[in-house]
């Protein structure tokens, strides 16, 4: 049964009151609540008072009122989604184009045969409703993302972690509210520390939530049965976790995991698709030989270990691919070789200065247009 309550509102703007009433009666029969304004000034006032779904405007409204009204409506944040349709007695092409240039959504001939006009008007109102619905859901989503961002930052608690006999500097950058990167450093058994840097594919809420799962896994699996988990075993267990949870195949991760002995300087690491870290020792910079498949791609993945010994003033620079997959205005990518050159240029400075200078050069190269998550861990042995 059709409701007698009229909810969709139309404002008719026409200095010809007889034609305006004709349209008003037509709209009432079609189930619309309508109002009449006979001038530009009255139309502006009624637009704010009634917030109509559609405004029907006589194109020949005095003092260029139709174009002025349309321009005002489309520039106002409160009114801009209202459909503005011009009614005219002429089918002049230039006048039609002019109407769209001043913001009108439609341009229709005045006619006694109103079926097509009504159908088109209904279509514009449906579009307005759809836009408003999308805006509402987008606002809800925006609030959810803002909450997810605060939640993620609270749970992950990014920040520097101190290790005796070492200087450490950590950096995280996210272009969006939520991030797909995570780093963690924690003390484990017998002078060993666990170090993790993860980069989840994508930049949305799903990727950010997966970083929280990786942190949870990191917290619970660095030690198994009172024994430190070896890097290769840790990555294998993490990969199995991804496979068993049956995450979407678009959600995978590159992960670097290492255990570091604070007393001896022994550093054992394994890679799950992560970039090769830079290793500075005795005035020489090399790429640390670490290779392995991405986490979450296949259950047959195998992971391997590399081992080095950090001595006094040796340094490691661990990073996600966002640190070198940076593009300048000509579309040229920075690349890992250039990142290595930047690191080499500053490597003998204080570790926090190194970090700041690298970030400055990345921003300069991209003209402050960093579009991917960037995470870095710098570790220098001071004893």
C-alpha positions as CSV (number, residue, x, y, z in Angstrom):
1,X,0.0,0.0,0.0
2,X,1.4,3.4,-1.0
3,X,2.1,5.8,1.8
4,X,0.3,9.2,1.8
5,X,3.2,10.9,3.5
6,X,5.2,13.0,1.1
7,X,8.9,12.9,2.0
8,X,10.8,13.8,-1.2
9,X,10.9,17.6,-1.6
10,X,11.1,19.7,-4.7
11,X,11.6,23.5,-4.9
12,X,10.1,25.1,-8.0
13,X,11.7,28.4,-8.9
14,X,9.7,30.3,-11.6
15,X,8.6,34.0,-11.9
16,X,5.5,32.7,-13.8
17,X,3.3,31.6,-10.8
18,X,0.8,29.9,-13.1
19,X,3.4,27.5,-14.6
20,X,4.9,27.0,-11.1
21,X,1.5,25.9,-9.7
22,X,1.0,23.7,-12.8
23,X,4.2,21.9,-11.9
24,X,3.4,21.8,-8.2
25,X,0.0,20.0,-8.9
26,X,1.8,17.6,-11.2
27,X,4.4,16.8,-8.5
28,X,1.7,16.4,-5.8
29,X,0.0,13.8,-8.0
30,X,3.3,12.0,-8.4
31,X,3.9,11.9,-4.6
32,X,6.3,14.8,-4.1
33,X,6.1,17.6,-1.5
34,X,6.8,20.9,-3.4
35,X,7.4,24.6,-2.7
36,X,7.4,27.6,-4.9
37,X,9.8,30.5,-5.1
38,X,9.4,33.3,-7.6
39,X,12.8,35.0,-7.3
40,X,16.5,34.2,-6.8
41,X,16.5,35.7,-3.3
42,X,13.4,33.7,-2.3
43,X,14.9,30.5,-3.8
44,X,18.1,30.9,-1.8
45,X,16.2,31.4,1.5
46,X,13.9,28.4,0.8
47,X,16.8,26.2,-0.1
48,X,18.2,26.6,3.4
49,X,14.8,26.3,5.0
50,X,13.6,23.2,3.2
51,X,16.8,21.5,2.0
52,X,14.9,20.1,-1.1
53,X,16.0,17.0,-3.0
54,X,15.6,18.8,-6.3
55,X,15.3,22.4,-7.5
56,X,13.5,23.0,-10.7
57,X,14.5,26.4,-12.1
58,X,13.1,28.5,-14.9
59,X,16.2,29.1,-17.1
60,X,14.9,32.7,-17.8
61,X,14.6,33.7,-14.2
62,X,15.3,37.5,-14.1
63,X,18.8,38.8,-13.6
64,X,20.5,35.6,-14.6
65,X,18.9,34.1,-11.5
66,X,19.1,30.5,-12.7
67,X,22.8,30.4,-13.2
68,X,23.4,32.4,-10.0
69,X,21.3,30.0,-8.1
70,X,22.9,26.9,-9.5
71,X,26.4,28.3,-8.8
72,X,25.4,29.1,-5.2
73,X,23.9,25.7,-4.6
74,X,26.9,23.8,-5.9
75,X,29.4,25.8,-3.9
76,X,27.6,25.4,-0.6
77,X,28.6,22.4,1.5
78,X,25.1,22.1,2.9
79,X,23.3,22.3,-0.4
80,X,25.7,21.0,-3.0
81,X,24.2,17.5,-3.4
82,X,20.7,18.9,-4.4
83,X,19.9,18.2,-8.0
84,X,19.4,21.5,-10.0
85,X,17.4,21.1,-13.2
86,X,16.8,24.0,-15.6
87,X,13.4,24.3,-17.4
88,X,13.5,26.3,-20.6
89,X,11.4,27.2,-23.6
90,X,14.4,27.0,-25.9
91,X,16.5,24.1,-27.1
92,X,19.4,26.3,-28.1
93,X,22.6,24.2,-27.8
94,X,24.8,27.1,-26.5
95,X,22.3,27.9,-23.8
96,X,22.3,24.2,-22.8
97,X,26.1,24.1,-22.6
98,X,26.1,27.3,-20.6
99,X,23.6,25.8,-18.1
100,X,26.0,22.9,-17.4
101,X,28.9,25.2,-17.1
102,X,27.2,27.1,-14.2
103,X,26.5,23.8,-12.4
104,X,23.1,22.6,-13.5
105,X,22.6,18.9,-13.5
106,X,19.9,18.9,-16.2
107,X,18.4,21.0,-19.0
108,X,14.8,20.3,-20.0
109,X,12.2,21.8,-22.3
110,X,9.1,23.1,-20.8
111,X,6.2,21.0,-22.1
112,X,2.7,19.9,-21.4
113,X,3.9,16.3,-21.9
114,X,5.7,15.8,-18.6
115,X,6.2,12.0,-18.5
116,X,9.8,12.1,-19.6
117,X,10.6,15.1,-17.5
118,X,9.2,13.4,-14.4
119,X,11.1,10.2,-15.1
120,X,14.3,12.1,-15.5
121,X,13.7,14.1,-12.4
122,X,13.0,10.9,-10.4
123,X,16.3,9.6,-11.7
124,X,18.2,12.7,-10.5
125,X,16.6,12.4,-7.1
126,X,17.5,8.7,-6.9
127,X,21.1,9.7,-7.7
128,X,21.1,12.3,-5.0
129,X,19.8,9.8,-2.5
130,X,22.6,7.4,-3.5
131,X,25.2,10.1,-3.1
132,X,23.9,11.0,0.3
133,X,23.9,7.3,1.3
134,X,27.5,6.9,0.1
135,X,28.5,10.0,2.0
136,X,26.9,8.7,5.1
137,X,28.7,5.3,4.8
138,X,32.0,7.0,3.9
139,X,31.7,9.2,7.1
140,X,31.0,6.0,9.1
141,X,34.0,4.3,7.5
142,X,36.2,7.4,8.1
143,X,35.3,7.3,11.8
144,X,36.0,3.5,11.9
145,X,39.4,4.0,10.2
146,X,40.3,6.8,12.6
147,X,39.4,4.5,15.5
148,X,41.3,1.6,13.9
149,X,44.3,3.9,13.6
150,X,44.2,4.9,17.3
151,X,43.7,1.2,18.2
152,X,46.6,0.1,16.0
153,X,49.0,2.7,17.4
154,X,48.0,1.9,20.9
155,X,48.5,-1.9,20.4
156,X,51.7,-1.7,18.4
157,X,53.2,1.1,20.5
158,X,55.9,2.2,18.0
159,X,59.0,3.6,19.6
160,X,62.7,3.1,20.2
161,X,63.8,0.1,22.2
162,X,67.2,0.3,24.0
163,X,69.7,-2.5,23.9
164,X,72.8,-2.1,26.1
165,X,76.1,-1.7,24.2
166,X,74.1,-0.5,21.1
167,X,72.5,2.6,19.7
168,X,69.1,2.0,18.1
169,X,66.9,4.3,16.0
170,X,63.5,3.3,14.6
171,X,61.4,5.1,12.1
172,X,57.8,4.6,10.9
173,X,56.0,6.6,8.3
174,X,52.4,5.9,7.1
175,X,50.8,8.1,4.4
176,X,47.3,6.9,5.5
177,X,45.6,6.6,8.9
178,X,46.5,3.0,9.3
179,X,49.8,1.2,8.5
180,X,50.8,-2.2,7.2
181,X,54.2,-2.0,8.8
182,X,55.3,-3.3,12.2
183,X,58.6,-3.5,14.0
184,X,59.4,-5.1,17.3
185,X,62.5,-5.5,19.5
186,X,62.4,-7.5,22.8
187,X,64.8,-9.2,25.2
188,X,64.6,-13.0,25.3
189,X,66.9,-15.6,27.0
190,X,70.6,-15.3,28.0
191,X,71.4,-11.9,26.6
192,X,69.6,-12.4,23.3
193,X,67.2,-9.9,21.7
194,X,64.6,-10.6,19.0
195,X,64.3,-8.1,16.2
196,X,61.4,-8.1,13.7
197,X,60.4,-5.9,10.8
198,X,57.2,-6.7,8.9
199,X,55.5,-5.2,5.9
200,X,52.0,-6.4,5.1
201,X,50.7,-6.0,1.5
202,X,48.3,-3.2,1.0
203,X,47.5,0.0,3.1
204,X,44.0,-0.5,4.3
205,X,42.3,-1.6,7.5
206,X,42.8,-5.3,6.7
207,X,46.5,-4.9,6.4
208,X,46.7,-2.8,9.6
209,X,44.8,-5.5,11.5
210,X,47.1,-8.1,10.2
211,X,50.1,-6.2,11.7
212,X,48.4,-6.6,15.1
213,X,48.2,-10.4,14.5
214,X,51.9,-10.4,13.6
215,X,52.7,-8.5,16.8
216,X,50.7,-11.0,18.8
217,X,52.5,-13.8,17.1
218,X,55.8,-12.1,17.8
219,X,54.9,-11.7,21.5
220,X,54.0,-15.4,21.8
221,X,56.6,-17.2,19.6
222,X,60.0,-15.6,20.2
223,X,60.4,-18.3,22.9
224,X,59.0,-21.8,22.5
225,X,59.4,-24.3,25.4
226,X,61.7,-21.9,27.2
227,X,64.1,-21.9,24.2
228,X,64.8,-19.0,21.8
229,X,63.1,-19.6,18.5
230,X,65.6,-19.6,15.6
231,X,64.9,-17.1,12.9
232,X,64.2,-19.7,10.2
233,X,61.8,-21.6,12.5
234,X,60.1,-18.4,13.5
235,X,59.3,-17.5,9.9
236,X,58.2,-21.1,9.2
237,X,55.8,-21.0,12.1
238,X,54.6,-17.5,11.0
239,X,54.0,-18.7,7.5
240,X,52.1,-21.8,8.7
241,X,50.0,-19.4,10.8
242,X,49.1,-17.4,7.7
243,X,48.3,-20.5,5.7
244,X,46.2,-22.2,8.5
245,X,44.2,-19.0,9.1
246,X,43.4,-19.0,5.3
247,X,43.9,-15.3,4.9
248,X,43.0,-13.8,1.5
249,X,46.0,-14.4,-0.9
250,X,46.2,-10.7,-1.4
251,X,47.2,-10.4,2.2
252,X,50.8,-11.6,2.5
253,X,53.8,-10.1,4.2
254,X,57.5,-9.6,3.9
255,X,59.2,-10.2,7.2
256,X,62.8,-9.9,8.5
257,X,63.5,-11.7,11.8
258,X,66.7,-11.9,13.7
259,X,68.1,-12.8,17.1
260,X,71.0,-10.7,18.4
261,X,73.3,-11.5,21.3
262,X,74.1,-8.4,23.2
263,X,77.2,-9.9,24.8
264,X,78.9,-11.6,21.9
265,X,77.7,-9.5,19.0
266,X,76.3,-12.6,17.2
267,X,73.5,-11.7,14.8
268,X,71.5,-14.5,13.2
269,X,68.7,-13.6,10.8
270,X,66.2,-14.9,8.3
271,X,64.2,-13.3,5.5
272,X,60.6,-13.9,4.3
273,X,60.7,-11.8,1.2
274,X,62.2,-8.7,2.9
275,X,64.8,-6.4,1.3
276,X,68.4,-7.2,2.1
277,X,69.7,-5.0,5.0
278,X,72.8,-3.0,4.7
279,X,75.7,-4.0,6.9
280,X,78.5,-1.5,7.6
281,X,81.8,-2.8,9.0
282,X,85.4,-1.5,8.7
283,X,84.4,1.3,6.3
284,X,82.7,-1.1,4.0
285,X,78.9,-1.5,3.3
286,X,77.5,-4.8,2.0
287,X,74.1,-6.2,1.6
288,X,73.4,-8.9,4.1
289,X,72.8,-12.1,2.3
290,X,69.2,-13.0,3.3
291,X,66.7,-14.5,1.0
292,X,63.4,-16.3,1.4
293,X,59.8,-16.5,0.2
294,X,57.1,-14.1,1.3
295,X,55.0,-15.0,4.3
296,X,51.6,-16.4,3.5
297,X,52.1,-17.5,-0.1
298,X,52.5,-21.3,0.1
299,X,52.8,-23.9,2.9
300,X,55.9,-25.5,1.3
301,X,58.0,-22.3,2.0
302,X,61.4,-22.9,3.5
303,X,63.5,-20.3,5.3
304,X,67.3,-20.1,5.8
305,X,69.6,-18.2,8.1
306,X,72.6,-15.9,7.8
307,X,75.0,-15.1,10.6
308,X,77.4,-12.2,11.2
309,X,79.2,-10.9,14.2
310,X,78.8,-7.2,15.1
311,X,82.0,-5.6,16.4
312,X,82.6,-2.1,17.7
313,X,81.0,0.6,15.5
314,X,79.5,-2.0,13.1
315,X,76.0,-1.1,12.0
316,X,72.9,-2.6,10.4
317,X,70.3,-0.7,8.4
318,X,67.1,-2.8,8.1
319,X,64.2,-1.4,6.1
320,X,61.0,-2.1,4.2
321,X,60.7,-1.7,0.4
322,X,58.9,1.6,1.0
323,X,62.3,3.1,1.7
324,X,63.5,2.8,-1.9
325,X,60.3,2.3,-3.9
326,X,60.0,6.1,-4.0
327,X,59.3,8.0,-7.2
328,X,60.3,11.5,-8.2
329,X,58.1,13.8,-10.4
330,X,59.5,12.3,-13.6
331,X,58.5,8.8,-12.5
332,X,62.0,7.6,-11.7
333,X,62.3,5.2,-8.8
334,X,65.0,5.9,-6.1
335,X,66.0,2.2,-5.9
336,X,68.0,0.2,-3.4
337,X,71.4,1.2,-4.9
338,X,70.7,4.9,-4.4
339,X,69.3,4.2,-0.8
340,X,72.7,2.5,-0.2
341,X,74.5,5.5,-1.5
342,X,72.5,7.8,0.8
343,X,73.3,5.5,3.8
344,X,77.0,5.5,2.9
345,X,77.1,9.3,2.8
346,X,75.9,9.6,6.4
347,X,77.0,6.3,8.0
348,X,79.7,7.8,10.2
349,X,77.3,10.3,11.9
350,X,75.3,9.8,15.0
351,X,72.7,7.2,14.4
352,X,69.7,9.5,14.9
353,X,71.3,12.1,12.5
354,X,71.7,9.3,9.9
355,X,68.0,8.5,10.2
356,X,67.0,12.2,9.9
357,X,69.3,12.8,6.9
358,X,68.0,9.7,5.1
359,X,64.4,10.7,5.7
360,X,65.2,14.2,4.5
361,X,66.7,12.9,1.3
362,X,63.8,10.6,0.6
363,X,61.4,13.5,1.0
364,X,63.5,15.7,-1.2
365,X,63.7,13.1,-4.0
366,X,59.9,12.6,-3.9
367,X,59.1,16.3,-3.5
368,X,57.4,15.3,-0.2
369,X,55.1,12.9,-1.9
370,X,55.8,9.6,0.0
371,X,53.0,7.3,-0.9
372,X,54.0,4.0,0.7
373,X,54.6,2.9,4.3
374,X,58.3,3.3,5.3
375,X,59.9,1.5,8.2
376,X,63.6,1.5,9.3
377,X,65.6,0.0,12.1
378,X,69.2,1.2,12.6
379,X,71.4,-0.6,15.0
380,X,75.1,0.3,15.8
381,X,77.2,-1.7,18.3
382,X,79.0,0.8,20.5
383,X,81.2,-1.6,22.6
